[in-house]
Amino acid sequence: MYIEWIAETSKIQLSQKSATMYDISSGVLTFQFGSWTQNVQVQVKSDFPDEKIGLPKHWKDVYTIPDTLPYVLKRDNTTLKLGPVIALIVFSDLKDMTILEMNKYRAYFSDYPNIQGLVYLCGWNTIDTRKKQIKGFYFDPNVNGSSNHWKSGTFPYPGAAYNRQNLPKNVFDDLQTTMGDCIFNSFSPGSFNKWELWKRLSPIESLRSHLPATMLLTDITVLENMLNQYDSIYLKPTGGTLSRGIRKVEKSPAGYIVTYPSFRNPAGSQKLIEHPKSIQKWFHKLQNKEYLAQQAITMKRYQNRPIDFRIIMQKDGKGKWDCSGVFGKFGKSGGIITNFSRSGYIRSGLKTFRQAFGMNNKKAQNKVEEIKKIAFEICRVFDQYGNYGDLGIDLMVDHDGKVWILEVNTKDTYHRFPLHINNKKLYRKIVTAPFRYGKFLAGF
């Protein structure tokens, strides 16, 4: 269905064939485009084109409503919906939305013929909560050239939004109030808070045994008690991402041995802290952030590389959770974190179990199914706390084959894992899934 602009100021027009198809007769209906609604008179005309809907021309002065895009028309009781209208919130500000940066999301639109409608990129700072409008760029598949696909505009609040930014809570709340529960992933400051994650998962009996012992680092007594129970522990910022701020702490006769891994040096640099005053000073610096103390699980290694797993979980076009991929992350040789982008690599989950764990095909497949089952259970817990449709779950499997839950990423759920194993088909499936779920949320 395409748009044709008409001079009528308070009517929309349809052909007789379209009216029959959607069970519409002349009269007053609520027209909805994204979250914007108008009460309008529907006029059925025998000479109007079947493949078009006539909209009042002056609406173009209110919002950018592209007439070159194909839309889906749907009647829902007394509401006539044209869409879908989907926003992808991936920037902070309009100035960040360069052609080069926007083109990084081109692959997300590769299933556009099946999505249709208005799909636009925006930044959280371009959301005007007073006017209920958003500035950004929409994707036009009908033009040639990588730069010409992006057209700027001012759009209504969408029917569904996929959030990959640290939205201010007032902006998130306003979107949710206007749109209903059609914005995903739900509000969270970056990667899901690790302490909140532990508190939400630990009451679930089937997940509790897969969680390392964890305590909030409120004082130095917590640190001492954890080190008395375990040979070594990790100190992790509750809201950190990409292994930033992690320290490994081990007890020695002289004091504490602290290892500081980093993105540039996954093996980390070590420091011996001996004197009580030095320990107190070191601990005082830690208290600038909220940390948790967590039992250190010995990672399985292959050729001295630490290994953990990323499971990408996404909702499909029917709103159901689906496992889009299981990937083994091999860190740098000698490292204690699995930042694979520096001297590490990726393998499929199946190949990781065969290669690094020495499993045959059947055992490897059973292990993949086991971690997928745990991932599905985690997703069901998340559904109790908001609308999530795209999660990156990090798990570890130790020497004995036990699965441990490490982290759940809700914001920057890295989608490029398939490209590291040269699987472009799987990559396209993963990056297009959020728009299929968005179309479902928008009511199409």
C-alpha positions as CSV (number, residue, x, y, z in Angstrom):
1,M,0.0,0.0,0.0
2,Y,1.4,3.4,-1.0
3,I,0.4,6.9,-0.1
4,E,-1.3,9.4,-2.4
5,W,-1.7,12.9,-1.1
6,I,-5.2,14.5,-1.5
7,A,-6.5,18.0,-0.9
8,E,-9.2,16.9,1.4
9,T,-8.4,18.3,4.9
10,S,-10.2,15.8,7.1
11,K,-10.7,12.6,5.0
12,I,-8.7,9.6,3.9
13,Q,-9.7,7.8,0.7
14,L,-9.7,4.2,-0.4
15,S,-10.8,2.2,-3.4
16,Q,-13.9,0.1,-3.3
17,K,-11.7,-3.0,-3.5
18,S,-9.5,-2.0,-0.6
19,A,-12.5,-1.1,1.5
20,T,-14.0,-4.5,0.9
21,M,-10.7,-6.2,1.6
22,Y,-10.4,-4.5,5.0
23,D,-14.1,-4.5,5.8
24,I,-14.3,-0.7,5.8
25,S,-17.3,1.5,4.9
26,S,-17.5,5.2,4.7
27,G,-17.6,6.8,8.1
28,V,-15.4,8.1,10.9
29,L,-12.4,6.0,12.0
30,T,-9.3,6.6,14.1
31,F,-6.3,6.7,11.8
32,Q,-3.0,5.6,13.4
33,F,0.6,6.1,12.0
34,G,3.1,5.0,14.6
35,S,1.8,6.4,17.9
36,W,0.2,9.4,16.2
37,T,-3.6,9.2,15.8
38,Q,-6.3,11.3,14.1
39,N,-10.0,10.9,13.8
40,V,-10.9,11.1,10.2
41,Q,-13.7,10.6,7.7
42,V,-13.2,7.6,5.4
43,Q,-14.3,8.1,1.9
44,V,-14.6,5.1,-0.4
45,K,-14.2,6.0,-4.1
46,S,-14.8,3.7,-7.0
47,D,-12.2,5.5,-9.1
48,F,-9.4,5.5,-6.5
49,P,-6.3,3.3,-7.2
50,D,-6.5,-0.1,-5.4
51,E,-2.8,-0.1,-4.3
52,K,-3.0,3.4,-2.6
53,I,-4.4,5.2,0.4
54,G,-5.3,8.9,0.1
55,L,-4.1,11.0,3.0
56,P,-4.7,14.7,3.7
57,K,-1.9,16.7,2.1
58,H,-1.4,19.0,5.0
59,W,-0.2,16.1,7.2
60,K,3.1,16.5,5.5
61,D,3.5,19.7,7.3
62,V,3.2,17.9,10.7
63,Y,5.5,14.9,10.2
64,T,7.7,13.3,7.6
65,I,5.5,10.6,6.1
66,P,7.4,9.3,3.1
67,D,5.2,8.5,0.1
68,T,7.8,6.4,-1.7
69,L,7.7,3.5,0.8
70,P,5.4,0.5,0.8
71,Y,3.1,0.2,3.9
72,V,0.9,-2.4,5.4
73,L,-2.7,-1.4,6.1
74,K,-4.6,-3.0,8.9
75,R,-8.0,-2.4,10.6
76,D,-8.2,-3.0,14.3
77,N,-11.9,-2.5,15.4
78,T,-12.4,1.3,14.9
79,T,-8.7,2.0,14.2
80,L,-7.1,2.0,10.8
81,K,-3.4,1.5,11.1
82,L,-0.8,2.3,8.5
83,G,2.7,1.1,9.1
84,P,4.7,-0.4,10.7
85,V,6.6,2.6,12.1
86,I,9.7,1.4,13.9
87,A,12.6,3.4,15.5
88,L,16.1,2.1,16.0
89,I,17.6,4.2,18.8
90,V,21.4,3.7,18.3
91,F,22.8,7.2,18.5
92,S,23.1,9.9,21.2
93,D,22.8,13.0,19.1
94,L,21.9,14.1,15.6
95,K,25.5,15.2,14.9
96,D,26.6,11.6,15.4
97,M,24.4,10.4,12.6
98,T,26.9,10.6,9.7
99,I,26.5,8.6,6.5
100,L,29.5,6.5,7.6
101,E,28.0,5.7,11.0
102,M,24.5,5.1,9.7
103,N,25.8,2.7,7.0
104,K,27.0,0.4,9.7
105,Y,23.3,-0.5,10.2
106,R,22.5,-1.1,6.5
107,A,22.5,-4.9,7.1
108,Y,19.7,-4.4,9.7
109,F,17.4,-3.3,6.7
110,S,18.2,-6.3,4.5
111,D,14.8,-7.9,5.2
112,Y,13.0,-4.6,4.6
113,P,10.8,-6.1,1.7
114,N,9.2,-8.3,4.4
115,I,9.0,-5.5,7.1
116,Q,7.9,-2.5,4.9
117,G,6.7,0.7,6.5
118,L,8.7,3.5,7.9
119,V,11.9,2.4,9.7
120,Y,14.2,5.2,11.0
121,L,17.4,5.7,12.9
122,C,17.6,8.2,15.7
123,G,19.5,9.3,18.8
124,W,18.0,9.6,22.3
125,N,18.8,13.4,22.3
126,T,16.6,13.8,19.2
127,I,13.5,12.7,21.0
128,D,11.3,15.6,21.8
129,T,9.1,14.5,24.7
130,R,7.0,17.7,24.7
131,K,6.1,17.6,21.0
132,K,6.1,13.8,20.8
133,Q,8.3,13.8,17.8
134,I,11.7,12.5,16.8
135,K,14.3,13.8,14.4
136,G,16.4,11.2,12.5
137,F,16.9,9.5,9.2
138,Y,14.7,6.9,7.5
139,F,15.8,4.2,5.2
140,D,14.6,4.4,1.6
141,P,15.3,1.2,-0.4
142,N,14.2,2.7,-3.7
143,V,17.4,4.7,-4.4
144,N,20.9,3.8,-5.5
145,G,24.1,4.6,-3.7
146,S,25.0,4.1,-0.1
147,S,24.5,7.7,0.9
148,N,21.2,8.2,-0.8
149,H,19.3,5.6,1.2
150,W,19.2,7.9,4.3
151,K,16.6,10.7,4.3
152,S,16.3,13.1,7.1
153,G,12.9,13.9,8.7
154,T,10.9,14.6,11.8
155,F,8.8,11.6,12.7
156,P,6.0,10.8,15.1
157,Y,6.7,8.5,18.0
158,P,6.9,5.0,16.5
159,G,4.6,2.0,17.0
160,A,7.7,0.1,18.2
161,A,11.3,1.0,19.1
162,Y,14.4,-1.0,19.5
163,N,16.7,0.6,22.1
164,R,20.5,0.2,22.0
165,Q,21.4,3.4,24.0
166,N,21.6,4.6,27.6
167,L,18.3,6.4,27.5
168,P,17.6,8.9,30.3
169,K,14.9,7.4,32.4
170,N,12.5,10.3,31.8
171,V,12.8,9.8,28.0
172,F,12.3,6.1,28.3
173,D,9.3,6.6,30.5
174,D,7.7,9.1,28.1
175,L,8.1,6.7,25.2
176,Q,6.6,3.9,27.1
177,T,3.7,6.0,28.4
178,T,2.9,7.1,24.8
179,M,3.6,3.8,23.0
180,G,2.7,1.3,25.6
181,D,5.0,-1.6,26.2
182,C,6.4,-1.5,22.7
183,I,9.9,-0.3,23.4
184,F,12.6,-3.0,23.8
185,N,15.1,-3.5,25.4
186,S,13.6,-2.2,28.6
187,F,15.3,0.6,30.5
188,S,18.7,-0.4,31.9
189,P,21.9,1.6,32.3
190,G,24.0,-0.2,29.8
191,S,24.8,-3.9,30.3
192,F,22.3,-5.3,32.8
193,N,23.5,-4.5,36.4
194,K,25.3,-7.6,37.6
195,W,24.1,-7.4,41.1
196,E,20.5,-7.0,40.0
197,L,21.0,-9.9,37.7
198,W,22.2,-12.2,40.5
199,K,19.3,-11.1,42.8
200,R,16.8,-11.9,40.0
201,L,18.2,-15.2,38.9
202,S,19.4,-16.7,42.2
203,P,15.8,-17.4,43.5
204,I,15.1,-19.6,40.5
205,E,16.0,-23.1,41.6
206,S,17.0,-24.3,38.1
207,L,19.4,-21.4,37.7
208,R,20.8,-21.0,41.2
209,S,23.4,-23.8,40.9
210,H,24.7,-22.2,37.7
211,L,25.5,-18.9,39.5
212,P,29.0,-18.3,41.1
213,A,28.8,-17.3,44.7
214,T,28.3,-13.5,44.7
215,M,28.2,-10.8,47.3
216,L,27.9,-7.0,47.1
217,L,31.3,-5.5,48.2
218,T,30.0,-3.3,51.0
219,D,33.1,-3.4,53.2
220,I,36.5,-5.1,53.5
221,T,35.0,-7.9,55.6
222,V,33.1,-9.2,52.6
223,L,36.3,-9.4,50.7
224,E,38.1,-11.3,53.5
225,N,35.2,-13.7,54.0
226,M,35.0,-14.5,50.3
227,L,38.8,-15.1,50.1
228,N,38.5,-17.4,53.1
229,Q,36.0,-19.5,51.2
230,Y,37.6,-19.5,47.8
231,D,41.1,-19.6,46.5
232,S,40.5,-16.5,44.3
233,I,37.7,-14.1,43.6
234,Y,36.8,-11.5,40.9
235,L,35.8,-8.0,41.8
236,K,33.5,-6.6,39.2
237,P,31.8,-3.2,38.8
238,T,28.1,-3.9,39.0
239,G,27.4,-1.9,35.8
240,G,30.6,-2.6,33.9
241,T,30.9,-3.8,30.3
242,L,33.6,-5.3,28.1
243,S,35.5,-6.5,31.3
244,R,36.3,-2.9,32.3
245,G,37.3,-2.5,35.9
246,I,37.6,-6.3,36.7
247,R,40.2,-7.4,39.2
248,K,41.2,-10.8,40.2
249,V,42.2,-11.1,43.9
250,E,44.1,-14.0,45.5
251,K,45.3,-14.3,49.0
252,S,49.0,-14.8,49.7
253,P,51.0,-15.1,53.0
254,A,52.1,-11.5,52.5
255,G,48.8,-10.0,51.6
256,Y,46.7,-9.8,48.4
257,I,47.8,-10.5,44.8
258,V,45.7,-8.4,42.6
259,T,45.6,-9.0,38.8
260,Y,44.4,-6.1,36.6
261,P,43.3,-7.4,33.2
262,S,42.4,-4.8,30.5
263,F,41.2,-4.7,27.0
264,R,44.8,-4.1,25.8
265,N,46.3,-6.7,28.1
266,P,43.9,-9.6,28.8
267,A,46.6,-11.4,30.8
268,G,46.7,-8.5,33.2
269,S,49.4,-6.9,35.3
270,Q,49.9,-8.1,38.9
271,K,50.4,-6.2,42.1
272,L,51.2,-7.5,45.5
273,I,49.6,-5.4,48.3
274,E,51.2,-6.3,51.6
275,H,50.8,-3.7,54.4
276,P,47.4,-3.2,56.1
277,K,47.5,0.6,55.4
278,S,48.2,-0.2,51.7
279,I,45.3,-2.6,51.6
280,Q,43.0,-0.1,53.2
281,K,44.1,2.6,50.7
282,W,43.6,0.2,47.8
283,F,40.1,-0.8,49.0
284,H,39.1,2.8,49.6
285,K,39.8,3.5,45.9
286,L,37.5,0.6,45.0
287,Q,34.7,2.2,46.8
288,N,34.4,4.9,44.2
289,K,32.3,2.4,42.3
290,E,29.8,-0.2,43.3
291,Y,31.6,-3.6,43.1
292,L,30.6,-7.1,43.7
293,A,32.8,-10.0,44.9
294,Q,32.4,-13.2,42.9
295,Q,33.7,-16.7,43.2
296,A,36.4,-17.2,40.6
297,I,35.6,-20.2,38.3
298,T,38.5,-21.8,36.6
299,M,38.0,-21.3,32.9
300,K,38.5,-24.1,30.5
301,R,41.5,-23.4,28.4
302,Y,42.6,-24.5,24.9
303,Q,46.2,-23.8,23.9
304,N,46.3,-21.7,27.1
305,R,43.4,-19.5,25.8
306,P,40.4,-18.9,28.2
307,I,37.1,-19.9,26.7
308,D,33.5,-18.7,27.4
309,F,30.3,-18.7,25.3
310,R,28.0,-16.0,23.9
311,I,24.4,-17.1,23.3
312,I,22.3,-14.6,21.2
313,M,18.7,-14.8,22.2
314,Q,16.1,-12.9,20.2
315,K,12.3,-12.7,19.9
316,D,10.9,-13.5,16.5
317,G,8.0,-12.1,14.4
318,K,5.5,-13.8,16.7
319,G,7.0,-12.5,20.0
320,K,8.6,-15.9,20.9
321,W,12.2,-16.3,22.2
322,D,14.6,-18.0,19.7
323,C,18.2,-18.9,20.0
324,S,19.9,-17.2,17.1
325,G,23.4,-18.5,17.7
326,V,25.9,-20.1,20.2
327,F,29.5,-18.9,19.9
328,G,32.7,-19.9,21.6
329,K,35.0,-17.0,22.5
330,F,38.7,-17.8,22.7
331,G,40.7,-15.1,24.5
332,K,44.4,-14.2,24.2
333,S,46.9,-17.0,25.2
334,G,47.7,-16.5,28.8
335,G,44.8,-14.1,29.4
336,I,42.1,-14.3,32.1
337,I,39.4,-12.6,30.1
338,T,38.0,-13.5,26.7
339,N,38.2,-10.2,24.8
340,F,38.7,-12.0,21.5
341,S,39.2,-8.9,19.4
342,R,42.8,-8.8,20.5
343,S,44.7,-12.0,19.6
344,G,41.6,-14.1,20.2
345,Y,39.0,-15.7,17.9
346,I,35.5,-17.1,17.6
347,R,34.2,-20.6,16.8
348,S,30.7,-21.9,16.7
349,G,29.5,-23.4,19.9
350,L,29.4,-26.9,18.4
351,K,32.9,-26.7,17.1
352,T,34.2,-25.2,20.4
353,F,33.0,-28.3,22.3
354,R,34.5,-30.6,19.7
355,Q,37.8,-28.8,19.4
356,A,38.5,-27.5,22.9
357,F,36.6,-30.0,25.1
358,G,37.3,-33.1,23.0
359,M,33.7,-34.1,22.7
360,N,32.2,-36.2,19.9
361,N,29.4,-34.8,17.8
362,K,26.6,-36.2,20.0
363,K,28.1,-34.9,23.3
364,A,28.9,-31.5,21.8
365,Q,25.3,-31.2,20.5
366,N,23.9,-32.2,23.9
367,K,26.0,-29.6,25.6
368,V,24.9,-26.9,23.2
369,E,21.3,-27.9,23.9
370,E,22.0,-27.7,27.7
371,I,23.3,-24.1,27.5
372,K,20.5,-23.1,25.2
373,K,18.0,-24.4,27.8
374,I,19.6,-22.3,30.5
375,A,19.5,-19.3,28.1
376,F,15.8,-19.8,27.6
377,E,15.2,-19.9,31.3
378,I,17.1,-16.6,31.8
379,C,14.9,-15.0,29.1
380,R,11.8,-16.1,30.9
381,V,13.0,-14.4,34.0
382,F,13.8,-11.2,32.1
383,D,10.2,-11.2,30.7
384,Q,9.0,-10.6,34.3
385,Y,10.9,-7.3,34.5
386,G,10.2,-5.5,31.2
387,N,10.1,-5.9,27.4
388,Y,13.3,-7.6,26.1
389,G,13.7,-8.9,22.6
390,D,17.5,-9.1,22.1
391,L,19.9,-10.5,24.8
392,G,23.5,-11.5,24.7
393,I,24.1,-14.1,27.4
394,D,27.6,-15.0,28.5
395,L,28.1,-18.5,30.0
396,M,31.2,-20.5,30.9
397,V,31.7,-24.3,31.0
398,D,34.4,-25.4,33.4
399,H,36.7,-28.5,33.2
400,D,34.0,-30.7,34.7
401,G,31.4,-29.6,32.1
402,K,29.4,-27.5,34.5
403,V,27.7,-24.4,33.1
404,W,28.1,-21.1,34.8
405,I,26.2,-17.9,34.2
406,L,28.5,-14.9,33.8
407,E,26.6,-12.0,32.4
408,V,23.5,-10.8,30.4
409,N,24.0,-8.0,27.9
410,T,20.9,-5.9,27.2
411,K,22.1,-2.8,25.4
412,D,25.1,-3.3,23.1
413,T,24.3,-6.9,22.2
414,Y,27.2,-7.5,19.7
415,H,25.7,-9.0,16.6
416,R,28.8,-9.6,14.5
417,F,29.8,-13.0,15.9
418,P,28.8,-14.8,12.7
419,L,31.1,-12.6,10.6
420,H,34.0,-13.9,12.6
421,I,33.2,-17.4,11.4
422,N,32.3,-16.2,7.8
423,N,28.6,-17.0,8.2
424,K,26.9,-14.0,6.5
425,K,23.6,-15.8,6.3
426,L,23.4,-16.2,10.0
427,Y,24.6,-12.6,10.5
428,R,21.7,-11.3,8.3
429,K,19.2,-13.4,10.3
430,I,20.5,-12.0,13.6
431,V,20.5,-8.3,12.6
432,T,17.1,-8.4,10.9
433,A,15.4,-10.2,13.8
434,P,14.7,-7.0,15.9
435,F,12.7,-5.4,13.1
436,R,10.6,-8.6,12.8
437,Y,9.9,-8.4,16.5
438,G,9.3,-4.6,16.2
439,K,6.7,-5.2,13.4
440,F,5.0,-7.7,15.7
441,L,5.0,-5.2,18.6
442,A,3.6,-2.4,16.3
443,G,0.6,-4.6,15.6
444,F,1.5,-5.8,12.1
